[in-house]
Amino acid sequence: MFNAISTPSSRWFSFVAECWRLAALWFAGVLLFMSFRIFFLVYFYDHIAAPLDATALYNTLKTGFAFDSAASGVCFSIPFLLNCIFQPMRLGHWVSKVRIYTARVFFSVMILLCITSVTYISEYGTQFNYFMFEGLHDDQQAIALTAIKQYKPWGSLISLVLLLFIAFRYCKHVEQTSLSFLSRIYTVCKWKRTLLVILITVLFICAIRGSFESRPASRKWSAVTPDAFVNNLVINPFRSFVYAIKDYNELQNHGIDGKNPYLSSNAAPLTDPLLDYQQHTKGAFIDPPSQVFFIIMESYDSWPLQQKYASLNVTNELKSLASKGIYLDNMLPAASSTMNSLSSILSGIPFSGVNMSRIGPQQPASKLSFINQMERLGYTSQFFYGGLLSWQNVGEYVESQGVDNIYSATDAGGKGSAGVWGIDDSQLFELAAAKTEQKSFNVILSGSYHGPFNLDLAQLDYPYASYDDYPATIQSLEGELLDPYVLGHLWYADKMLGEFVRKMEQRYPDALFVITGDHFSRRYLHSRPNLFELTHVPMVIYGQGITPDLLSSQHVASHMDIAPTLLNLIAPKNTAFYSMGQSLLSIDEERTVFGFQTIRRNEKLWKGDLKAIYEYYKVNEHDKTQLTSFSPSGVEYIDADTEQAYNRYMATAWHLLIRGME
């Protein structure tokens, strides 16, 4: 018979009671994640491109529950295992202490990740990924000040404190609840106790796996809807954070025993990675210019140059140059961040997920170095940056690539109204104009179209003071439009670019200008940009002897094509050089190009984690001219040959960066 007085001293009853408390905490964790997922779906509704019907919503929440269950289950696995071990040893008080501290740490970390994820999604359009760890190499103070000034996270801080208070009170409530109702299942029957323990253990294992099925919750099974953004929200912030760490560590894996992350176990090793990348120029298309200005514009997308946005008149300067020279808008950037794109272009080694600014200076510049190849043509190399050279180790990096003269904000008197990141583009271009030497190759990295946005645009006759000032066609677009003040910084950067080109062209009539964006800006005019607008940057080559008929604007290209194109424009015939790109002056219409986690083959475009989840879009010229509502173009999976070519390309880039020329 059951004796109520003996119940509290029963080790078996204490085990069941502790399991109940852990289950209550597990459920609270699942509820926390699910609540934030629903909040994300509502708050970021304008990021959803595909129709989200009841079935898609059900699949999202169902699969999300599996990830939430696994995350909470794993976090409470230690107190559960201790409960199984310590309760029979009459050490239940240690189990309680471990559970209490585990719960506090769990809810603190989870709430912090969920709230931080709101800002991360706002900026990058995705949950945590490997890119978040690039901040370890960045100016943390500048990043923090940018986040504070741009996002004003006071609401997030209040939410953090409030949710932590609720979570800690809940933990205390779980601890103090008597659980007398569990007395109903108390029994002295051993086989019933055994059956209940087995049931508890099975439920615990299923909670950790996130599934009763044969396969556990896994990233490769998370694409359960037609919309890539919704699929991204299936995985909760905790698992996204874990995957980000895993991806980053995999990509950073290097050293003597480092395994190339892009080569499968049965893939052929890379014996001579440069063998296929030696090229020869066909013969100079123009007379060698006295000056070459290679201008890399901060966050300069292709979309502002599209015909359908022409009424905005925010990029008229670059449009004017494009109309007189070579212009491409089908160009994939090497990376989605400034330093990684810059280092890829200058070194000639595509970004493969490893921060190059730290590894590059540790070894000699590669044979693909754009800088060294221009210097062999007799040009003095110069680098101009509007920030400080300590940012991302950029000063040491460009020096390792062979740059002769390096200039930064310090050479222009320090910081300007650009605030935390350095001087404005007007000051930067003035510095470049003052330091230009005879026959020089000048790399200029702009910075004004970068948060926090704090230029005084009213003094510059910027036409859009409010949303009402936008052209009527623009105001008719669906969803919330880009803040006119933010867009004004793009207008300003373009204006300063045009003034600089005219000034240098007057001083050096034969000067050659190569202009591109470092990466897409992550800021768009309306709430439903298509994947083309989310990924591409422009390229313009302008100067004496350059005409639009030299190259079709329909060609697809990547950042890695810039160096061989420029060398073929100005270098003598049969000049040998190395490049993983191709000269755009002699390429076929049909080609496939790669960026990091991005593939473009003719009109087909894929972006994302190409091993698991990616977006697909079919590019067409109609989308560039007509202000129509965005509609998804379905899904087409990457074929095996293209995937293999991408992995081989990235494997070569990884090898050249980590192992050098060996």
PyMOL commands that set and color helices and strands:
alter all, ss='L'
color gray80, all
select helices_A, chain A and resi 7-9+11-43+45-47+54-75+77-89+92-124+130-137+140-151+154-176+180-185+190-209+219-221+228-234+237-252+275-277+303-305+307-312+316-324+338-347+356-362+370-375+391-400+409-412+419-421+425-435+457-460+467-469+472-475+484-507+548-550+559-570+584-586+622-625+640-658
alter helices_A, ss='H'
color red, helices_A
select strands_A, chain A and resi 278-280+291-297+326-332+380-385+405-407+440-445+512-517+537-543+557-558+576-578+592-595+598-601+604-608+614-618
alter strands_A, ss='S'
color yellow, strands_A
deselect
rebuild
show_as cartoon
